[in-house]
Amino acid sequence: MKATRLFLLICMMCGTAVTFADQVIFKNGDRLTGTILSATNQKMVIKTAVAGEVTINLGDIQTFSTDGPIELHLADGTKLQRSILPADPNRFLIESGPTVQSQALRIADIVAINPPARPTPKWTGNISAGLTKTTGNTHIDNRSLSISAERRSENDRIGLNLDFAKGRQKDPITGVKTTIEDWWRGRAKYDYFVSKQLYVYGDGRYEKDAVADLDRRILVGGGCGYQWLETDLTKFRVELGIASLYEKFETAPEGNSELSIQAGYNFQRRLAKNLDFVNDLAYYPSTDSFSDYYLTTTAELRASLTPRMFSNLKVIFNYDQSPAPGRGSTDVKYIIGLGLGF
């Protein structure tokens, strides 16, 4: 009988050891036992037997421990897969191993614990097109196309943009067709993030406008940018760099090349559930004379019709201080279309 009782006592002690769980000790002395699931954005999630999943602030934790290894990400970029032991207030102790020495670290240095797997970067964007046709007293045929695509990963971002429009007007009496719009522009851009918000970039633009006698405008540049906001609701970034600007007009025998400062921003905002606003600006003053500059800005309102289909109004404003002879400095283009997101 005594042997049976001794056996049961040993089993109970072993069971207690086996069921030892992760533990969090708060600064006010309280303790919480369970399984630490994750920690991101200064919030820790621990699953308890009584209360289920509980979310707590890392700033309220004095120290904590785990029953087994966890994936730990620190502010200096270090990533570890170790068990955690309690330590002095506001610290925790990493269990030593073959290649890791036991050391106490600050809780404030925790960036993430068991973070979710990052999704594979993929291309997102939209394609929109517009068509206007008028017959009768006037004969007008306009068509436009816009393509925008972006691939965003943790460390970099690639952006591609293309806009195109062409329009003709036919004289109802003579039958002569006149080009009233014939232009296109494209841009490719690459951003590499050296920190969560600071990045370096390189980009290139190519533009052509027959009505403005612009044979081609080529801009190649690079610099630094800062991503102030990047949420589902609002995105905002500013950039500053330097660029080489080359212009060739159809009415001029030779092109013109100059070095320019490159400054700009990109702003995106969800105004309502089905309404988005996008605005970007690029400013290129010549390094020889700031009064000689090229500026381009685009503003777009995009209204969702279905989860993938939308209608949009896009306004493009261009200002060239040194236009082709006989042409104005200002060009404003209006595009109304229907599009699909991907």
N, C-alpha and C positions, 0 to 999 in steps of 0.2 A: 504493500500500500504506500509506504514511504517512497519507494522507488518510482511509483507511478506519479506521485505528487511532484517529485523532483524533476521527472521528465516533462510534465506539463509546465512547470515553472521555467525550465530552460527553453521550451518552445515559445512561451509568451515573451521571454526576453529577446529571443531571436526575431520573433515577429515584430516586436517594437523597433528593432534595429533596421529590419527590412523596410518598414513603412516610414522611416525617417524621410521627411520631405524638405523642400526648399523653405527658407525662413527669412522674413523681413522684419527688422527691428526699427521701429520709428523713433524719431527724436524725442517724442513724449513718453517713451518707454513701452508703448504697446508693441505686440508681436503679432505677425500674421503668418500662418503656415499653409503651404499648399505647393503648387507647381508654377514656377515662373515661366510664363509663355513667351513674352516678348517685352521689348522696351523701345519706343521710338518717340521723337519729339518731346523728350523729358517726361514721358508717361510710361509706367510699368504696368503690365497686365499679369496678374497672378490668379490661378484657378484654385479655389478653396473647396473643401468638401461640403461646407455649410452654405456659404453665400454665392457659390459659383464663381464666375469671373469678376474680379475686382480690379479697377483701374486706380492707380495711386501716382502721386507726383514724386519724381526722383528727389526733389528738393526736401521732401518730408522724411526721407529715409536716412537713418543714422548709419546702418550697415546691413548687410544681408549675406546669405550663404545658400549654396545649392547642393543637392544630393548627388549631382552628376555634372558632366561637362556641359557648358552652354557656349554658344557662339557670341563672342564679345567684340564690339567695334568701338575703338577709342578715338578721341578727337585728333590725335596725331597721325591717324591712318592705320594704326596697329589693329590686326585682327587675330583673335585668339580663340581656341577651343579648349577651355579649361574649366575645372570645378572652382567654385568660389567659397572662401572661408571668411568668417566675420573678422573685423579689424577695428581699429580706433574709430571714433566718431567721424562721420563723413568720408570714410574710406572702406575699402574691401580688399581682401587678400587673394591673390591668384595662387592656386595650388601649384607647387613646383612640379617639374617634369624633366625628362631627359635633356631637353633643349631650352627649357624655360625655368628661370630661377624664381622662387617664391618672392613676391613683392607686393607691397601695399600701394594701391592706386586710389585716386579721388573719385568719388561717385559723380562729381560734376564733369569728369572727363568721359563719361559714358555717352556715346552717340547712339548705339543701338545694341539690343540683345535679341538674338534669334530673329533678325529682320526677315521679312518675307522675300522670297526669290524675286529678283528684279525681272520685269517682263522683257522679252526680246524686243529691241528697238525695231520699229516698223514705220513705213512711210504713211503719212496722213496728209490730207489736203482737199482740194476741190477743183472742179472744172465747171466753168459757166460759159454760156454763149448767148448772143443776142442777134436778132434779125429784124430789120425794118424795111418794108417795101411799100412804096406809094405809087399809085397810077392815077391817070386822069389829067388834070391840069398840070401836075408835076409828076415826073418819073424819078423816084429816088430809090436806090437799093443800097442798104447799109448792112454790114455784118461784122460781128466782133467775137473774140474768143479770149478767155483768160484761164490760165492754169497756174495753180499754186500748190507746192508740195514741200513737206518738211519731214526730216528724220531726226528725232531727238533721242539721245542716249544720256547716260549719267555724265559722260565726259565731253561729248561734242554735239554739234547740231549742224545739219546740212539743210540749206534752203534753196529752192529753185522756183523761179517765177517767169511767166511769159504772158504778154498782153499783145493783142493784134486787133486791128480794125481797118476796114476798107469800105469805101462808099463812093458811089457814082450818081450823078444827076444827068438826066437826058432832057435836052431841050425839046419840048413837044412839037415845035414848028420845024426846026432844022434837023432834028434827030441827032445832033452832036452830043456826045457824052463827055461830061467833065468830071474829073476826079475831085471829089470834095474831102476825101479822107483816105489816107494810105500810109499807115505807120505800124511799126511793131517794135517791141523792146523785150529784152531778156536779161535775167540776172541769175548768177550762181554765187552762193556764199557759204563759207565754212567757218564755224566757231569752235574753238577748243577751250574748255573751261579749266583754268588753272586753280580755281577754287569754286565754291558753290555758286558764287555770283560773278566773279571776275573772269573774263575770257579774252583771248586774242582771236582776231579774225582776218580773213582774206576774202575779197570778193571781186567780181567782175561784172560789168554792165555793157550791153551792146544795144544801141538805139538807131532807128532809121525812120525818117519822116519825109515823104515825097512832097507834101504840100508845103512844108517849111523849108524845102530845098536842102534838107539834111541828108547827105549821102550816108554818113555814119558818125556815130559818137561812141567812143570806146573809153571806158573807165576801168582801171585796174588799181586796186588799193588794198590797204590793210591797216590794222591798228588794234586798239583795245576797246572793250565794251564792258558794261556793268548791268547785270540783270537785277533791277530793283525789285520786281515782282514777277512771280511765275506761278499762278494758281489757276484753277479752273474758271475763276471769275474774271481775273485781271492779269494781264501780262504787260510789262513795261521795261524797256531797256534803252540805254543811251550809248553812243559810240563816238570815238574820236580817233582819227588816224590821218593818213596821207595817201594821195592817189595821183596817178598819172592820167591826164585827160587829153584825149585826141579827138579833134573835130575836123570833118571834111564836108564842105558844102558843095552842092552840084554846080553852083555858079562861080566857085572859086577854083583856080587852077591847082592850088596846093592846100594841104591840110595844115592845121595848127595844133601843136603839142605843147603842153605846159604842166607844171607840177602844182597840185592843189592840196589844200587842207580838206579833209573829209570829216564832216560832223553830221550826226543825225540821231533819230530815235525811232522806236517802233512801239505802238500802243494798241492793245487789244482789250476790249471790255464787253462783257455780257450785260446789256442794258435791261433786258427782260428775258423771260423764259425762252422766247423764240426770236430774240432780236440781238444781234451782235454788231459792234462797231469796231472798225480797224482803221488805223491811221499810221502812216510812216512818212518820214521826211529825210532827205539827204541834201546837204549843202556843201558846195565845192567852190570856195573862194580861191582865186589864184594866189600863190605865194608871192608873186611879183606885185600884185595890186588887189587888195581885198574888194575894191569896187567892181572888179571884173569877176563875176561868179556865175555858176550854174546851180539852179535849185529845182528839185523835183519832189512833189509830195502827193500822196494818194490817200483819199478818204473813202471808206466803203461802209454802207449799211447792208446787213445780210439778214433776211427774215426767213426763218425755217417754215416750210410748208408741210413736210413730212420729216421723219428722222434723218433722211438723207437728202431730200430735195429742198432747194431754197430759191428765193428770188433776191436779186441784189441791185443796188444802185452804187456805181463807182464813179468818182470824180478824180481826174488826174490833172494836176496843175504843174506846168513846167515854165521856168523863167530862165532865159539865156541872155545875159547882158550883152553878148556879142553875137547876134543872130546873123543869118545870111543876108547879104545886101538886098534891100527892098522888102524884108520880112520883119514882122514885129517880134518883140522879145518874149511875149506871153502867149502860151497855148493852154487852153482849158478843154479837156475832153470829158464827155459824159457817156457812161455805158450803163445800160439797163439790160439785165439778162436773167436767165434761169440756169440753175446749176445743180450738180450732184457732189456730195461729199464722199470721201473714201478714207 
